[in-house]
Amino acid sequence: MFAARLDHVSLRYDRGEEILRDVNFALPAGSMSFLTGPSGAGKSTLLRLIYMALKPSRGLISLFDQDLAVASPALQGAIRRRIGVVLQDFSLIEHLSVFENVALPLRVTGTPRSVYTPDVIELLDWVGLGHRLHARPATLSGGEKQRAAIARAVISKPDLLLADEPTGNVDPAMGVRLIRLLTEMNRMGTTILIATHDHHLIPQQARTFSLSAGAVEQTR
């Protein structure tokens, strides 16, 4: 089974040049992969395609062995709920506290507050935000926002996690700690794809892809 599969996928905006072209790319269920490439190569665009925030100009995308081209809106919604996403703009909800932002994926599934509260507090402690439970996003630094966004993405233990430069705003020690968190999630069964320019954070034997000139190539 594949958590995600792209077959001959291309993307262009309007009539401009193709940003991605003839991409063949697959994430086996339970795998952990890294996507590298220069700034502007299209790493974020590729993640947005997998998350269904964009539609391809050509080609086939399937998630959890479901062809998105023929999936109903209800099925697409169910698929999307199985995916955790860390975006570069963090997308935190400004009027909610850090605790409320992180708990949101559990609240929308109807999990009682008494059940999720200990897990949310423990996770925020782990990413160094235990003292910022009641803070609003506007008062957080870039690194704190990033850690809150990662905590929100992992709290519901998604089947697939897509992380776009998840360590870009934190110090090296915290970056290593966050990669450890994602690695532990992978050991528990979550399929993970991390887009990063920081080659130092990629484990030596990790499955790695490179994106350049709109094409994806597996490098190890």
MOMO-V908384 format. One record per residue. PHI is phi in whole degrees, 0 to 359 (NA if undefined). OMEGA is omega in degrees with one decimal (none if undefined). Layout:
PHI|OMEGA / PHI|OMEGA
This chain:
NA|176.6 / 250|172.7 / 289|177.5 / 210|177.8 / 213|176.5 / 242|-179.4 / 241|176.7 / 54|-176.7 / 272|174.2 / 229|178.7 / 217|171.3 / 223|174.9 / 264|-178.3 / 52|-178.9 / 249|179.5 / 284|178.8 / 292|177.6 / 291|176.3 / 280|173.9 / 235|-179.0 / 219|175.7 / 49|-178.8 / 278|172.3 / 242|-164.9 / 201|-178.5 / 218|176.3 / 243|176.6 / 300|178.7 / 303|179.2 / 87|-178.6 / 273|172.1 / 232|-174.3 / 229|177.2 / 239|179.2 / 241|-179.3 / 246|178.9 / 153|-178.5 / 294|176.3 / 302|-179.5 / 86|-178.0 / 287|179.8 / 114|-179.3 / 299|-179.9 / 296|179.0 / 298|179.1 / 297|177.7 / 296|179.6 / 294|174.8 / 295|-179.4 / 295|-178.8 / 280|-179.8 / 74|173.5 / 281|175.5 / 230|174.3 / 248|-178.8 / 289|173.0 / 286|177.7 / 215|173.9 / 99|-173.5 / 240|172.4 / 240|174.5 / 233|177.3 / 235|-177.9 / 52|178.3 / 64|175.0 / 249|178.9 / 289|-176.3 / 292|-177.6 / 295|-178.0 / 243|-179.9 / 285|178.1 / 290|175.8 / 304|179.1 / 295|179.3 / 292|177.5 / 299|176.9 / 297|178.7 / 295|177.7 / 294|-177.9 / 299|179.7 / 291|178.0 / 269|-174.5 / 243|170.7 / 256|-175.2 / 226|171.6 / 245|-177.9 / 260|-179.1 / 291|178.5 / 269|175.0 / 69|176.1 / 57|174.0 / 284|179.8 / 272|-167.2 / 297|-175.8 / 273|177.6 / 257|176.0 / 288|175.9 / 303|178.7 / 303|-177.3 / 292|176.7 / 298|-177.4 / 292|-178.3 / 283|-171.8 / 305|179.5 / 300|178.7 / 279|178.3 / 297|-175.7 / 290|176.3 / 268|176.8 / 86|178.1 / 293|-179.7 / 298|179.6 / 303|-178.7 / 296|-179.7 / 277|-173.7 / 274|-175.7 / 304|-179.7 / 299|-179.0 / 293|-179.7 / 295|-179.8 / 297|179.6 / 298|-179.1 / 293|178.1 / 295|173.2 / 299|-175.5 / 295|-179.4 / 268|174.8 / 80|-179.8 / 240|-179.7 / 299|179.9 / 271|-175.9 / 240|-176.2 / 308|-171.4 / 259|-179.7 / 286|173.9 / 269|-177.5 / 306|-177.5 / 297|-178.6 / 265|-176.7 / 268|170.8 / 285|178.0 / 300|179.1 / 294|178.4 / 293|177.0 / 299|-179.3 / 296|179.6 / 294|176.8 / 294|179.5 / 296|177.9 / 293|178.4 / 300|178.7 / 297|-177.4 / 290|-173.7 / 260|-170.9 / 299|-177.6 / 268|179.3 / 53|-176.3 / 293|176.7 / 285|179.6 / 224|177.8 / 238|176.9 / 246|-175.7 / 235|-177.6 / 259|-178.0 / 49|-173.4 / 292|-179.6 / 246|-172.4 / 292|-175.9 / 241|-178.7 / 240|179.7 / 287|-175.3 / 305|-178.8 / 296|178.3 / 291|176.6 / 301|177.8 / 297|-179.6 / 296|-180.0 / 292|176.4 / 296|175.4 / 298|178.4 / 299|-179.4 / 292|177.1 / 296|178.0 / 294|175.4 / 299|178.4 / 298|178.4 / 297|179.9 / 273|173.0 / 119|-179.3 / 284|172.8 / 282|-173.1 / 230|171.5 / 233|-178.5 / 245|172.6 / 268|-176.6 / 207|171.8 / 258|-175.6 / 267|-176.9 / 293|-178.9 / 293|-178.2 / 273|-176.5 / 275|177.6 / 304|-171.2 / 302|-176.4 / 260|-174.7 / 290|174.5 / 290|-170.4 / 228|176.5 / 239|176.6 / 241|177.8 / 247|-178.6 / 210|179.0 / 54|175.0 / 82|-177.8 / 240|-180.0 / 253|177.8 / 226|176.0 / 282|-177.5 / 259|171.6 / 193|none
